[in-house]
Structures are given as C-alpha cells and as structure tokens.
Amino acid sequence: MRLGARIFKTGLAIIAAIYAASWIGLDPAFFAAISATFAIQPSIYKSYQTILEQVQANVLGAAIAIVFTIAFGHEPFVIGAAVMLAISIILKLKLESSAISLALVTIIIIMGRPGDSFLTFALERFSLVMLGVLAAFLVNILFFPPKYETKLYYKMTDLTDEVIRWTRLILRHETNQQSLKQDIPRINESIVEVSNLYLLFKEERSYLRNHKLVKARKVVLFKQMITGLQHIFTILKSINRYENELYHLPEDMQKQIKSQLDQLMDYHDRILLRYVGKVHSQLPGDMEEEVMTGKTQLAEQFMKVYDEEKRLKEEWFHVLPVVAHIMEYQDHLEHLDRLVESFFSYHQDDNTVYIEQD
C-alpha cells in the first residue's frame, strides 16, 4: 500500500491539533482533530481559500448555535433547525461543501451539551474547531508542498506514451481488440485526471513578479500539451472505430496514413522531451521536411480516393474524420513546438523548468 502526501499531512494535522489543544488547555482536544481532517486540501492555494471560507462558516455556525441555544434551548429539534438554517445561509453564500461540514460540526459540538457558563463553553468549542483548521493550514504549507509541475508532466507524458503505443499497434493491425476496448474508457478517465491536475497546477499562486510570468507561460504550455494528448487519443478512437474501412483503402493510402502518423507521433514525443531539455532545440531539417511533405501527400491521396468513382461515397465519409483529425493534430503540434521553442528562446534567465527525475 502506498501512502500519499495528503495522507501524511492529514495525520500530521491531527497530531498537531491535539497537541496544540492540550498545550493551550482546551478540552476535549479531539474536536480540534475532527476539524483538522476537513481542512487538509490538495494545494496551498486551495488551503488558503479553504481557511477563509471555513472561518466564515464557523463564525456563522457558532453565532447560530449560540442564538438558538439561548433562545430555544438545545433540544434535538432545535439543533436540527439550526443546522438547516446554517446550510441554507452557507449555500446562499456559495461556500465550499467542506465549509458546510465544518460549520455543522461547530453547531453540534456547541449545542450538544452546553454547560452552566454557556458563552464560555461555546467560545472554547469554537476555539477548538478553529485551532484544528489553523493546524491543518500550517501543515499544508510547511510539509510536503505539492509539486504539481512534476506530477502533471509525468502523468501527461506517461498517458501520451500509452496512447501512442496503442495507435502504433492498431496501425499495424496488431491490437488485442478486447484489451483496447477495456483501455479506452480507462484512458479517457485518466485524461480527466490530468485535466484536474492541470487545474491544481494553474491555481497555485506565485508571489514574485518573475515567477508569475514564468508560471503564466507554463500554464499555456501545459494546456497545449494536454490538448495534444486529446488529439492523439481522438485519432486512436477514430482509427479503432473505422479500422475495417481503413483496411479496405488502397494500399498507398494506408501506407500514407501510417507513415504520416508515425512521423507526427515521433514529433510529439520530441516536443515533450524538448520541454525537459533531453533533445536539441531545433527540429532536424529532414524530419521537418518529411512531416510537411507527408501532410501534402496525405491530402493528395485522400482526394484521389474521393475521385475514384468506383469507390462508395460512404467509405470516403468514414475516412474523412480520420484524415481531418490527423491534419488538425499536425497543426496543433506545430503550434506547440513554436510555443516550446519560444519559451526557451526568450526570457532564458527566467524560464526555469522544475521537473524532477521520476
């Protein structure tokens, strides 16, 4: 079993909250531990957003709990009414769901068993909850800071490599259709995970001006890299869907599709390696010429198939999306290559890539 950074941080936040509550003299300390579990977030910026929202929600929850207890007592139906009111207000304020959960915890522990000095009791309980939130926030900042650039790059490149392998196999008619059928939904889910990881990377804040500019450039680059992954995945699905129709195309057309895709996938791989400095900056002249010539030849072969009257037009319509996706894929790779080259050609002192070895 692999323990991730978030698991460790949750454990550390609970430990810190309990020790802090005991040291300050607030009791029971496990209330602080409960609130700490709600406050751990996957990124520092998320943690900052969360603590702001949870402070608002907890203040609101504590205020409602105090007013309802003083006015109506602490019977179960009163607690339920206080909870419903708190949820309605928090939803109206459009706060996160974790803020709702923590506000409800605050209401329940304040209204659960109020003592003789109720206001003092409520203040202690509220302090316990906020102590847990603060402990989680500090742990999130100080321990295991997320490295989303590294995670995003390796997750995206590994997935791109997998899609390219499947595409090469299907072009050679060597695929196990049952395995591919099972893998396509999984790959689609993984692309969604990559997109979510990109959003976490995008929302992480930089506080120095130079870092902000570099981060903005990287956000654009990673967005285009993910789009490239989506393009090659679309091609894989199209070829898989129309494999039989493609198999009955003229041999020259089949060879041209295979050759062009092979060159484009090599080109794609090279761009990703260029980002981490593993290949030279300039695209070799012979490779560039092959890619550009291949695009022209593919278009000519495609129109030749269309002009053959003996061929059914339905067959041509099946080939159309595949060829269109290939040409769109090439246009995107050329754009991505220019962005990467520009990234390293200008502002060289600022543009630093922080990709650790996997």
N, C-alpha and C positions, 0 to 999 in steps of 0.2 A: 504494500500500500504506500502510495506517495503522498506526503504531506506538503501542501502548498503554503505559500507565504501568508495567505489570508487565514488559514487555519492557525498557524503560529501566532499571527497578530491577534486573533480573537482570544487565544489562550493567554497571551501576554496582557491584553487589555483587561481581562477578568482578574488576573493576578494583581495587576497594578491597582485596579479599582478597589479590590478587597483590602489590600494593604493600606491604601490611602484612607479609606473609610475607618479602618481600625486605628490608624495613627491619629487621625483628627478626632476620633471618639464618637463617630456616627454609627448608629446601630439600628437594624441589622445590616451588616455590610453586604449581604448577598443581593440587596436591592440595587446597589451600585453595580454589581456584577451583571445583573439582568439588563440594565440599561446599556452597559458597555457592549453587550452582544449585538444590540440593534444598531450601534453607531459605527461599527467597522465597515469601511467602504473599499472598493477596489482601486481607488486612486486618491491622491492627496487633494485634488480639486473637488472630487466628489465628497470627501470627508469634510472639507471646508463648507461646501454647500449644505451638507447634512447637519453639521453642528449649528449653523444659523437657523435652519428650519426647525430643528429639534428644540432649540432654546425657545423659539416662538410657540411651538406646540406644547412644550412643558409648562411654560408660563400660563398659557391658556388653560391647559388641563388642571393645573394647580388652582388657578383662580375659580374655575367652575366647581372643582371639588370643595373648596373652602366655602363658597357661597351656598351651594346645595346642602352641605352638611350643617351649616349654621341655620339655614332657613327651613330645611325639611328633615334633618336627621341623616342617619346612614343606613336606612333600611335597604334591602336588595333592590326594590323597585326604584328608589331614589338614585342609587348608583347606576342602574340601567338607564334612567332618564338623563343623568349627567353624561354618561358615555355617548348616548345618541346625539345630544346637543354638541358635544365636543367634535364628534365625527363630522357632523353637518357643517360646523364652522370651518374645520380644517380643510374639508373638501372645497368649501367656498373659497378659501384662501389658496387652493391649488398647491398644497404642500405634498411632499413625497409620502408614500404609504408607510415608510419606516417612522416618519414623524407621528403618524396616526397611532401606530402600535405603541410608541413610547409615551405618548400623551395618555393613552388608555391605562398603561401601567402606572403612570403617575396618579391618575384619578383613583384607581383601585387601591393602591397602597396608602393613599391619604384617607380615603373614605372607609377602608376596610375595618380598622379597629381604632378609631380616634380615642386619645386619652383625655385626661381631665384638662390639661392645658392644650387645647386643640390647635391653636395657631402655632405654638412652639412645635408641636408634633408634626403639623403639616409642613412647616419650614424645614425640619430635619429630613422628612421624607423627600421633599423636593430637592434638597441639597444632595441627598444620596443619589438621586436619579441624575442630576447634573454632573456630579462627580464621576459617575460611570461614563457619561458622554465625553467629558473632558479627557478622561484616561484613554478612551478609545481614539480620540483625535490625536493626542500626543504620540501614542504608539504607532498610529498610521503614518505620522510624519517622520518619526525617528528610526523606526525599524523596518527593514525590508522594503525600502522605497521601490515602487513599481518601475520596471524598465520596459515600457511599452514599445519603444522603438525596436529593441532586440526581439521581443516576443512577436511583434507584428511582422517583422521581416522574415523570421524563420517559419512562422506559421504560414505566411503567404507563399514563400518560396517552396516549402515542402508540398503545399497543396498544388501549386503550379506545376511542379515536377511530376506529381502523380497524374494530373490531368494530361500533361504532355505525353507521359508514358502510355496511358490508355489510348490517346489519339494515334500515336505511332503504331500501336498494336492493331487498332481497328483498320488503319490504312493498309496494313499488311495481311488483313483477314486472319489474324492470329488470336483474336479475343475469345475468351470464355464468356458467352453471352449472359449466362446466369450470374457470373461474378460481376460483370459490368452493370447488369440490371440492379444488383444489390448495392453497388458502389455509387451509382449516380445520385440517389437520394441522400446518401451519407455525405458525398462531396458537396451537394447543394447546401446541406446544413452547416458544413464546415465553412463554406463561403460566407454564410450569415454570421458565423462566429468571428471570422476575420473582419467583417464589416463592423461588428460590435467592438472588437478590439481596436479598430481604427478610430471609432468614436471616442474611446477612452484615451487613446493617444492624442487625438485632436483637442480634447477638452483640458488636457494637462496644461497648466499655465507656466510661462517663463517670465521672470521678473526683470531681467536685464534686456535692454533695447536690442543689442546684437543677437541675443538668444531668441528673442521674439521673431526677428526677421528670419533667422535660420529655421525656426520651428514652422513659420508660415510656408517657407519653401518646401520643407519636408512633408507638410500636410498635403500640399498639391501633388508632390511626387508619389506619395503612398496611395492617394486617391486614384491616380492614373495607373499605378501598378495593380491595384485591386480591379480596376476596370479591365486591364489586360487579362487578368485571370478569368474574369467573367466572359470575355470574348472567346478565349480558347475553350472554355467549358461549353459555351453555346455551340461552337463548332463541333465539339465532341458529341453533343446530344443530336445535332443535325445529321452528322455522318452516321451515327448509330440508328437514327430513325429511317434514313434513306439509304442504308447500306446496300440493299438489294438493287435499288435503282442505279446507284453509282457503279455497282459491279457490272451492270449491263451497258455502261457507256463505252464508247470506243476506247481502245487501249491507250491511244495517245492522250486522250482527255484524262483518263485515270492516272497515268504517269505524271501529267502536268499538275494535277491536284496534289498528288503525293509529294512531288518534288517541291512545289511552292510551299506547302505546309511544313515540310521538313526544314526548309531554309528559314521560314518565319519562326518556327519553334526554337531553332538554334539562335536566331536573332533575339528572341525574347529572353532566352536563358542568358545570353551575353549581356543584355541590358541590366538584368538583376545582379549579375556578378560585377558589372561595372560600378554599381552603387557602393559595393563594399571594397572596391579597389583591387579586384582579382584579375581584371583584364585591362588592356590598354584603352586609352580614351577614344581613339578614332576607330571607326568601323573599317576593316580591311577593304580595299578598293574592289577586289574580286568578289567579295561577299556582297557588297553593296550593289555591284553591277548585276549579280545573279538574282538578287531579290527584286530589283526594279525590272529587269528583263522578264523575270518569271511572272510578274504581275501582268505585263503586256501580253505575253504568250497565253496566259490563262484566259484573259479576256477574249483573245482571238479564237482559242479553242472552243470557248463557250459559245461564241457567235456562230462558229462553224457547225456545232451540234444543232443550234437553232435553225440554221439554214437548210439542214438536211430534211427534205420533205418526207422521206420515208420514216422518220422518227416521229413517234407520237408526241403531241404537244404536252400531254400530261407528264411524260418523262422529263421534258425540259423544265416544267414548272417545279418538279421535285429537285432538280439540280440547282435551280435559281437561288434558293435561300442559302445553300452551302457555299456557292461561289460568292454571293453577296457578303456573307459573314467573313469569308477569307479575306476579301478586299478591305472590308471595314477593319478587320484585325490588323492588316498591314498598315493601314493609315494610322491606327492608334499606336502601333509600335514605333513608327517613325516620329510621331509626336512625343511619345515617352522618351525616346532616345535623345531628341533635341532638348527636352527638359532636364534629363540627367546630365547631358553634356554642358548645358548652360549652368547647372548647379555647381559643377566643378570648375568651370572656366571663369566665372565671375565670383567676387567676394570669397576668394580662396582662403583667406585668413579666418573668415567667419564660419564657412560651411564645413562643419566637422560632423562626421558620421559616427554614432556611438553604437556600433554593432559588436557585441562580444561574441567570441567563438562559441558555437553551440556544442 
